[in-house]
Amino acid sequence: MTTNPGVEYFAAKDKYEQAATDEARFVALQEMLKFAPKHKASEKLVASLTSKIAKLRKEIEKQKSLPKKGSGHSINVKKEGDGQITIIGLPNTGKSYLLKELTGVNVEIASYPFTTTKPEIGMMDYKGAKIQLIEVPAIVEGSSTGKAGGTQLLSLARNADAIIITFSEEKEKQTAINELRAVGIIVDHKKPKITIKASEYKGIMVSGKQFLKMTEKEFENTLKMYGIYNASVLLEENTDVAKLSEALDTSLDYKNCMFINVRQGFGVEFVKQQIFSLLDAIIVYTKKPGHEADYKDPLVMKKGSTVADMAQFVHKEIAQKLKFARVWGSSKFPGQRVSKDYELKNEDVVEIS
């Protein structure tokens, strides 16, 4: 039996052979592993790719820990408001236009490329929540390797809570995704649902074996390549070697992302709603007994927050004295009395007693 790799595998192999940096080679190797055939005859190929990925990952992490010479100053924007989101895209993809429409900030908009030469900042209001939007100067193919100061620009995306990618053609969208991935920022899918915990017992204990899309031997060998010999593993989605290797890569940073083709037009209020959803947060309005709710200055909290979390957020003393609260919105009826463990929903109005 032959390994018989497909066209996608050889395309990734060409990228690997032509890559000029470790980061680019790393991305190409992951693609090769993704498209490598998964059967008995290909076990050595898969094992070889997995080993190369593990070694290259360690080398990249080692290089990142070393001081860089002549790299210049880093770009940093202090977080303000209830969340920070970067707007990233290639030249002339509508970043400045989007920032102006959403925040009203006065930025230069022109038909020629690279109009924006430094990060532009605006504050977007969404139902009282204040979201800081940062327009990053245009990136290009090769930004991840330092072209046109790209590594500094992409660092803004790493520090942000979420990302917006503007594009006018699919290839522009894919280039932005690839450049982010090359510096370890993943925006086109979620982190694999694979939980690995060190165990005091010898060997590998696996829950969810029905999700294994490789042999148990391949699974254990991959873990060993990453120095994991004793662990309990929970699988909650289909897991092949590529997916497992990704889950083991601690250098990856997963970000919620929204893709916007500005040329197709958009509704401002709808886009604001979608942008807020990137933060995985809820808006909660407070109300004092006998008064109207305060809709001008809401609290912005993580999804899953409870009445107790809200009280702690407002003031420790209030949290200590909290007995119950009344909720309008997600409650069964307006003003329902709820316990401190009640989970709040977006746009709830809460009166603490």
N, C-alpha and C positions, 0 to 999 in steps of 0.2 A: 504494500500500500504506500502511495506517495503522499506528501504533505499537500500538494495542490493549492497553494495560496492563490487568491483571486486578484483582479485588477486593482482593487482598492489597496491591498497589501503592498503591491509593487509600487504604487504611486506614493505611498507613505515611505517605502524604502528609498525611493529616489530623493524624497525630501530629507531623509536622514543622511544620505551620502553627500548631499549638497549643502547641508546646514553648516553655518559658519560659527555658531555658538553652542554651548552646552544646553542652553534653554531651548533652542530650536531643535536640537537633537533629541532632547527629552520629550518634546511634544510629538515628534515624528515616531519615536519608539513606542509611545503610548498608542498612536494610531496603528502602527504595525501589529501591536499586541491585540488591539481591538478587532482587526480584520484577519488575524492569523486563524487558520482552520483549527477546530477543536475536536480532535479524534486521536486515537492511539498512535498513529504514525507521526503526529505533529507534537508529541509531548516534549521532545528535545528542543524543538524550535521555540515552543512556548516557554520552557524553562530558561532557555538562553536569553530570550527577550526580557523576561521577568528579572533575571539576574542583572542584565545591563541597565534596566530601569532603576533598580535598587542602588546600584553602584553610582550611577550618574546623579541620582537624587542626592546621595550623600555628598558628592563632589560639589554640586550646586549649593547645597546648604553650607558647606565649608567655605566656599568662595563668598557667600553672602555675609558670613561672619567676619571676614577680613576687611580692614579699612581700605577704602578705594582711593586711589591716587588721582588727583586732577578731575574729580567728579563734580566739583563746584558745589554750591549751596543747594540744599534740598528745598523743595517747595512744600509749604505747609499752610493750611488754612484752618484757623481756630474754629472749632465747632460752636455754633450758636443756634438758638431756637430749639425746636423739638426733634430735629433730625437733620442730617446732612446727606445730600444726594448730588453726585457728580453727573454732568452731562458730557458725554464723550462721543466723538465721531471723527470721520475723515474730513478734509477740507470741503467747504460748501455743502454741508448736509443739514444746515438749519439750526445749529446749536444756539447762535446768538438770537435768532428770531424766536425760538422756543423760550429762552430765558426772559426775553422782553415781554412776550405775551403772558407768561405765567407770573412774573414778578413786577413788571412795570419799570424795571431798572433801565436806564438809558445806556445802551451798548451800540457800538458801531456795527451796522449791517451792510455788507457790500458783496458784489458778485465775484470779486477776486478772492483767491484762496489765502489762508493764513491771516485773515483780518484781525482775529483775536491773538494777541501776543503774550498775554498774561492771564491768569485765572480771573474770570469775572464773576461777581457774587451778587445774588439777589435773594430776597426773602419772600417766599410764597405763602399767602394766607389761605388756609383751608378750614372753614368753619371755626375760626379762632385759633387753630394750630398754626404755628410758624415753622415752615420748612425751609432750611437753607439750601439753595441751589447753586452749584458751582459749575460754570462753563469752563471746561478744560481746553486750552489751545489745541488745535487740530493734531491728531496723531496720524501716522502713515504706516505703511508696511515697513517693518524694521524698527519701529519705535521701541519695541521690547528689548532690542539690543543696543539702544542708546541713540539711534538716529534722531536728529533734530530735538535732542534733549528728552526723548521719549520716556526713558526710565523714570525721570523726575515727574513728568506729567502723569504717568500711570500710577505713581505712588499716591496721588490724590484719590484715585479710585479705591486703593487699598484702605485708606483711612476713612472713607465715607461709609455711611450705613447702607446705601444702595446705589445703583447705577442706572442712568438712562443712556441708551445708545441711539443716536440719530443716524439715519441713512436715507438714501434716495434709490439705491440699487442693492440687490441682495449681496453682491460681492463686497460692497462697502460694509454691510452689516457683518459678514463673515470675517472680513479682515480685522475689524474691531474686536470680535470675539476671539480670534486667534492671537492677536497681540496681547490681550488681557490674559489669555490662558498661558502664554509663553512666560509671563511673570508670576504665574501661579494663582491667577484670579479666574474663577469659573462662574460664568453667568448664563450658560445655556442649559444647565440642568442642576438638580439638587444633589446634595451630598448623598452618596450611597447609604441605604439603610442597613448598615452592617456595624454592629457594636462589638468591640473587642475589649475584654477586660482581663488583666493579669490574674492568674489563678495560683493558689498555693498547692494545687494538686498537679501531678505530672501529666503531660499530654494536652491534647486539644479536645475540648468538649464543645460540640456544635448543636445548637438548637435551630430548627428550621432547615433541616437537611433537604427538604423537598425543593428548596430554592437553589440547591447546588447544580450548576451547569458545567461541572468538571468532576473529575474523580476526587475522592477524599485524599488520595495520595498527592495529587496536584495541589489541592487546597492546603494541606499541611506543609508541603515543600515551599509553597509561596510564603507562608507565614514564617518559616524558618529562615528564608532569605532576608527577611526583615528583622531577624533576631528574636522572633517570638516562638517559644517552645512550650510554654505552659500558659494556657489561656482558656477562657470560656467565650464562645462566639455566638452571637444572635444574628441570624440572617432573616431579613424581612422583605427581600426582593431577590429576583433572579441574579445569581452571582457567578460570573465566570472569572478567569484569571485577571482580565483587564479591570473589571469592576472591583475585585478584591485589592489589586495593586493601587487603585485610585483611593480606596478607603484607607489604605495604610500610609498614604502619602500625607504626612502632617504639614507639608509646606503649602498645601492648597487652601485657598480662601474662597468660600462660596458666597456669592452676593445675589440678592434679589435684583432683578433687572427688568427694565421695560424698554421695548424697541419702538421707536416712533419714526414713521416716514412723514416728515413735515410737509412734503410736497402734496400729499394726499389730503391735507387739511385735517383739522381736528376741532372738537368742541373743548373749549378751555376748562369748563367746570368738570366735564367727564375725565379729562386728562389729570386734573388736580386730584380727583377721587382715586384714580388708578395709581398716581404717584404716592399718595398717602398710604395706600395699601401695601406698598413696597416695604414700609417700615414695620409691618407686623405689629401695629399699635392700635389703640382705641382712644377715642376722645371721650372724656367724662366731664360733664358740667356739674358744678357744685350749687347747692341751694341752702340758704339759711332758713330755719323755721319761720314761717310767716312772711317770707320774702319770695320774690321771683328768682328763677334760676339765673346764674351769671353765664351768659353765652359769649361774653367778650374775652374772657380769660380762662379757658378750659384747662383741664389736666390732660396730658398725653401720656398714656401708660402702656405697658406691654400687654399683648393679648393674653388672656388668662388671669389678669389681675383681679383681686377680690376687694370687697369693701374694706377689709383690714389693711390690704396693701395701699389703698387710697388714703385711709386715715393716717398711715405711717408716712405717706408721701406729703400730706398736708402738714402734719406736726406730730412729733413723738408723744406729746402730752395728750393730744386728741386720741391717738391710737390706744394709749393706756386706759383712757376713760370710756372708750367705745363700748356701747352695749348693743345697739342695733342701728339700722339705717332704714330710710325709706327710698324706694327706687321708682322712677318713672321711665318707661321705655321698654326694657326687656322683661320687666316684672309681669305677673299674671294680670294685675290690675294696677291702675295709676296710684302711686304712693304706697305700694305694698311694703309692709314691714319685713325686712330680711335680716338674716344673721351676718356676722362679720365674715363668714366663709363664702358668702354669695358671690358668684363670678359675674363680673360686670361685662356688659356688651357695649359696642360702639354707640356713642351719642346718648348713653344713659344720663339721666339727671339724678343726683344723689344728695339726700339730706341726712347728715349724720346727727344722731342723738346720743 
